[in-house]
Amino acid sequence: MPGYEFDTWFVVAAPKGTPRAIVDTLNSHIRKVLSAPEQVKFYEERGLTVIASTPEEAAAHLESEQKKWARVIKERGIKAE
């Protein structure tokens, strides 16, 4: 459909204030697992794309999604019930 866009995505997050060394270690291990050829194949066979990003890339994507959906919610007058 022209103009239609919707992606589902997942992110691993740590509590605010988690030391950067721990965040970096977790990110490194998660990226290694998700980038393994057998994992990539597993997800691709199910129609999924793995994007093993950095914490900064994930934060930027989250911010972008929040802005996009906030605009849609406001334009459409969507309210929680």
Legacy VTK file of the C-alpha trace (Angstrom):
# vtk DataFile Version 3.0
C-alpha trace
ASCII
DATASET POLYDATA
POINTS 81 float
0.000 0.000 0.000
1.454 3.361 -0.951
2.462 5.424 2.061
1.932 2.570 4.532
4.760 1.821 6.890
4.876 -0.257 10.022
7.806 -2.143 11.502
8.007 -4.196 14.636
11.311 -4.100 16.397
12.857 -5.212 19.626
15.579 -3.672 21.731
17.502 -4.868 24.754
17.634 -2.111 27.356
19.404 -1.691 30.673
18.341 0.501 33.580
19.368 4.152 33.432
22.725 4.617 35.092
24.084 1.189 34.141
27.853 1.615 33.862
29.005 2.053 30.263
31.418 -0.880 30.588
28.488 -3.203 31.335
26.411 -1.764 28.474
29.337 -2.216 26.099
29.944 -5.800 27.237
26.277 -6.737 26.846
26.109 -5.038 23.444
29.237 -6.787 22.249
27.958 -10.232 23.237
24.461 -9.653 21.847
25.826 -8.351 18.536
28.147 -11.343 18.260
25.274 -13.800 18.759
22.877 -11.973 16.426
25.521 -11.673 13.708
26.393 -15.381 13.698
25.540 -16.839 10.269
23.223 -19.500 11.727
21.273 -16.845 13.651
20.984 -14.577 10.622
19.740 -17.544 8.573
17.260 -18.526 11.313
15.682 -15.082 11.366
15.777 -14.525 7.606
13.949 -17.827 7.038
11.170 -16.350 9.167
11.064 -13.096 7.229
12.943 -11.081 9.824
15.957 -8.814 9.456
18.492 -8.631 12.248
20.010 -5.226 12.906
22.601 -5.576 15.637
23.114 -1.897 16.401
25.102 0.123 18.884
23.446 1.631 21.956
23.590 5.051 20.259
21.936 3.762 17.084
19.216 2.061 19.120
18.599 5.249 21.127
18.379 7.319 17.928
15.904 4.849 16.420
13.775 4.900 19.572
13.733 8.710 19.563
12.762 8.762 15.881
9.929 6.270 16.473
8.639 8.243 19.456
8.497 11.441 17.387
6.831 9.714 14.435
4.136 7.992 16.478
3.544 11.031 18.706
2.728 12.992 15.538
0.354 10.264 14.303
-1.368 10.087 17.700
-1.800 13.865 17.836
-2.982 14.189 14.210
-5.525 11.401 14.639
-6.662 12.405 18.136
-5.893 8.936 19.473
-6.525 8.509 23.185
-5.850 5.629 25.571
-8.923 3.982 27.021
LINES 1 82
81 0 1 2 3 4 5 6 7 8 9 10 11 12 13 14 15 16 17 18 19 20 21 22 23 24 25 26 27 28 29 30 31 32 33 34 35 36 37 38 39 40 41 42 43 44 45 46 47 48 49 50 51 52 53 54 55 56 57 58 59 60 61 62 63 64 65 66 67 68 69 70 71 72 73 74 75 76 77 78 79 80
